[in-house]
C-alpha cells in the first residue's frame, strides 16, 4: 500500500508513521510511506508520481490547507483514498466534496486508525476489480470504482463511467455482475453507493453533479443501503 502523510507538524508525522507501520506488520501489508511538511511540497512531487493508494492530510496547514489540496488531487484521481486528520470538528462537512474516506481527530487513537486502514485496504481491493463487457465488437474492462451508475432504455443498458458504454443487456443481468457497493433503484437504474453525494426525497445526487430520479418508495431503502455500506 502506497501511503503519503502531509502535515506541517513533524511530531504528528512521526507518531502517525509509527502507527501505520505497526498496522502494516500486524496485517501483513507492505507499506510504502512518504511524508511531506506542506501541501505545496506534496503537489510538486505528485506531478511526477500519482500512484498513491492512501493520503493522510492535516487540514490546518500554514499556506494551502488539506481540503484545498484534496480538491486539487481529486480533479484527476478518483480512486485514491483520502483521510483528514484534524484537531477540530468544524471541517467535517468539507469532506463530502472530495469523497473523504474518514476523519480522524487528533490525537489519533490507534484502534480508530486501524479501523480506517482496514477499510482503506478493502476499498483498494475493490478498486482493482473490473466489469468486463462486449462493446463495439471488443471486450472492455471497466474498473468498478469508475462506474457511477447504469440505466436502462428498452433492451439496452448504458454504463456511465469515464466514458458511456451502451450495451445490449438487461439491468438484471448487469446486477448479478456487480459488487455489494452497487444498489438497484427501482426498475431503471443501478447506482454506485460510493458515488452518491447526497439523497433528497426525489433524487440521488452524485459526486459529478449528475442526478438520478428516485421512484416512489426508494428514498428510505437507498438511505438504509448507504448506512449499511458505510
C-alpha positions in Angstrom: 0.0 0.0 0.0 1.5 3.3 -1.1 0.7 6.0 1.6 1.5 9.7 2.0 1.2 11.8 5.1 1.0 15.6 4.7 1.3 17.5 7.9 3.3 20.6 9.0 3.9 19.2 12.4 6.8 16.7 12.5 5.8 15.2 15.8 2.4 14.3 14.4 4.0 12.9 11.3 6.4 10.7 13.3 3.5 9.5 15.6 1.2 8.6 12.6 4.0 7.0 10.7 4.8 4.7 13.6 1.2 3.6 13.8 0.9 3.0 10.1 4.0 0.7 10.1 2.6 -1.1 13.2 -0.6 -1.8 11.3 1.3 -3.0 8.3 3.2 -5.6 10.4 0.0 -6.6 12.2 -2.0 -7.1 8.9 1.0 -8.4 6.9 0.6 -5.5 4.5 3.6 -3.9 2.9 3.6 -0.1 3.4 5.5 2.3 1.2 5.4 5.6 3.1 6.4 9.1 2.2 5.9 12.2 4.3 5.5 15.9 3.4 5.7 19.1 5.5 3.2 21.0 3.4 0.6 20.7 0.7 2.8 22.5 -1.8 5.7 20.1 -1.3 3.3 17.1 -1.9 1.7 18.6 -5.0 5.1 19.4 -6.5 6.2 15.7 -6.2 2.7 14.5 -7.1 3.1 15.8 -10.6 5.6 13.1 -11.4 4.3 10.3 -9.1 0.5 9.9 -8.8 0.1 6.2 -7.9 -0.8 6.7 -4.2 -3.4 4.4 -2.6 -4.0 6.5 0.6 -3.4 10.1 1.7 -3.5 11.3 5.3 -3.9 15.1 5.2 -3.8 17.6 8.0 -6.5 20.2 7.5 -4.9 23.1 9.3 -1.6 23.9 7.5 0.0 27.3 7.2 -0.4 28.0 3.5 -2.5 25.6 1.5 -4.9 23.7 3.7 -5.6 19.9 3.4 -9.1 20.3 2.0 -7.8 22.6 -0.8 -5.1 20.1 -1.6 -7.5 17.3 -1.7 -9.6 19.1 -4.2 -6.6 19.5 -6.4 -5.8 15.8 -6.2 -9.4 14.8 -6.8 -9.5 16.7 -10.2 -7.6 13.9 -11.8 -7.7 11.0 -9.3 -11.0 9.4 -8.2 -9.5 6.2 -6.7 -7.1 7.4 -4.1 -8.4 7.2 -0.5 -8.3 10.4 1.5 -8.3 10.6 5.3 -8.3 14.0 7.0 -6.5 14.4 10.3 -7.7 17.4 12.3 -7.9 18.9 15.8 -11.3 20.4 15.1 -14.7 19.0 14.1 -15.7 22.2 12.3 -14.3 20.9 8.9 -16.2 17.6 8.6 -18.7 18.9 6.1 -15.9 19.8 3.7 -15.0 16.2 3.2 -18.1 15.5 1.1 -16.7 17.5 -1.8 -13.7 15.2 -2.1 -15.3 11.9 -1.0 -13.1 11.6 2.1 -12.9 8.1 3.5 -12.8 9.3 7.1 -11.9 12.0 9.6 -9.5 11.3 12.4 -9.4 13.6 15.4 -6.0 14.5 17.0 -4.6 12.9 19.0 -5.2 9.9 16.7 -6.2 6.7 18.6 -4.6 3.5 17.4 -7.8 1.5 17.3 -9.6 4.2 15.2 -6.7 4.4 12.8 -6.5 0.6 12.4 -10.2 0.5 11.6 -9.7 3.2 8.9 -6.7 1.3 7.4 -8.8 -1.9 7.3 -11.5 -0.1 5.4 -8.9 1.5 3.0 -7.3 -1.8 2.3 -10.7 -3.3 1.5 -11.6 -0.4 -0.9 -8.2 -0.7 -2.7 -9.1 -4.4 -3.4 -12.5 -3.3 -4.7 -10.8 -0.7 -7.0 -8.7 -3.4 -8.6 -11.8 -5.3 -9.7 -13.3 -4.7 -13.1 -16.5 -5.3 -15.1 -15.9 -7.0 -18.4 -18.4 -6.2 -21.2 -18.5 -6.6 -25.0 -18.6 -3.1 -26.6 -18.3 -2.2 -30.3 -17.0 -5.7 -31.1 -14.3 -5.9 -28.4 -14.0 -6.8 -24.8 -13.7 -3.8 -22.5 -12.7 -3.9 -18.8 -14.2 -1.1 -16.7 -13.0 -0.7 -13.1 -15.9 -0.9 -10.8 -14.9 2.2 -8.9 -15.2 4.2 -12.2 -18.8 3.2 -12.7 -21.1 5.9 -11.4 -24.4 4.3 -12.3 -26.2 2.3 -15.0 -29.6 3.0 -16.5 -31.8 1.0 -18.9 -33.6 2.0 -22.1 -35.7 -0.8 -23.7 -33.2 -3.6 -24.4 -30.0 -1.5 -23.7 -28.1 -0.6 -20.6 -25.8 2.4 -20.5 -22.9 2.2 -18.2 -21.9 5.7 -17.0 -18.2 5.7 -16.3 -15.3 7.9 -17.5 -17.0 7.1 -20.8 -20.5 5.9 -21.5 -20.9 2.3 -22.8 -24.3 1.4 -24.3 -24.6 -2.4 -24.5 -27.4 -4.8 -25.2 -28.3 -6.3 -21.8 -30.9 -6.2 -19.1 -30.4 -4.4 -15.8 -31.0 -7.7 -14.0 -28.1 -9.3 -15.9 -25.8 -6.5 -15.0 -26.8 -6.5 -11.4 -25.5 -10.1 -10.9 -22.0 -9.0 -12.0 -21.7 -6.0 -9.6 -20.2 -6.0 -6.1 -22.1 -5.0 -2.9 -21.5 -1.3 -3.2 -24.0 -1.1 -6.1 -27.7 -0.6 -5.3 -30.6 -1.0 -7.7 -33.0 1.9 -7.7 -36.3 0.6 -8.9 -36.6 -0.8 -12.4 -34.5 1.7 -14.3 -31.1 2.3 -12.6 -28.3 0.9 -10.5 -26.1 3.3 -8.6 -22.6 3.1 -7.1 -23.1 4.0 -3.4 -19.6 5.4 -3.3 -20.5 8.0 -5.9 -23.5 9.4 -4.0 -23.0 12.9 -2.6 -26.5 13.4 -1.1 -30.0 12.0 -1.3 -33.2 14.1 -1.5 -36.8 12.9 -1.5 -36.8 12.9 -5.3 -33.2 12.4 -6.5 -29.8 10.8 -5.7 -27.1 13.5 -6.4 -23.8 12.1 -7.5 -20.3 13.4 -6.9 -20.0 14.6 -10.5 -23.3 16.6 -10.2 -25.5 14.2 -12.2 -28.9 13.2 -10.7 -30.8 10.0 -10.7 -34.6 10.4 -10.2 -35.9 8.2 -7.3 -39.1 6.2 -7.9 -41.7 6.2 -5.2 -40.7 4.3 -2.1 -37.0 4.1 -2.8 -35.8 7.0 -0.6 -35.7 5.1 2.6 -34.3 1.9 1.0 -31.4 3.9 -0.6 -30.6 5.6 2.7 -30.5 2.3 4.5 -28.2 0.8 1.9 -25.8 3.8 2.2 -25.8 3.5 6.0 -25.2 -0.3 5.8 -22.4 0.2 3.2 -20.6 2.8 5.3 
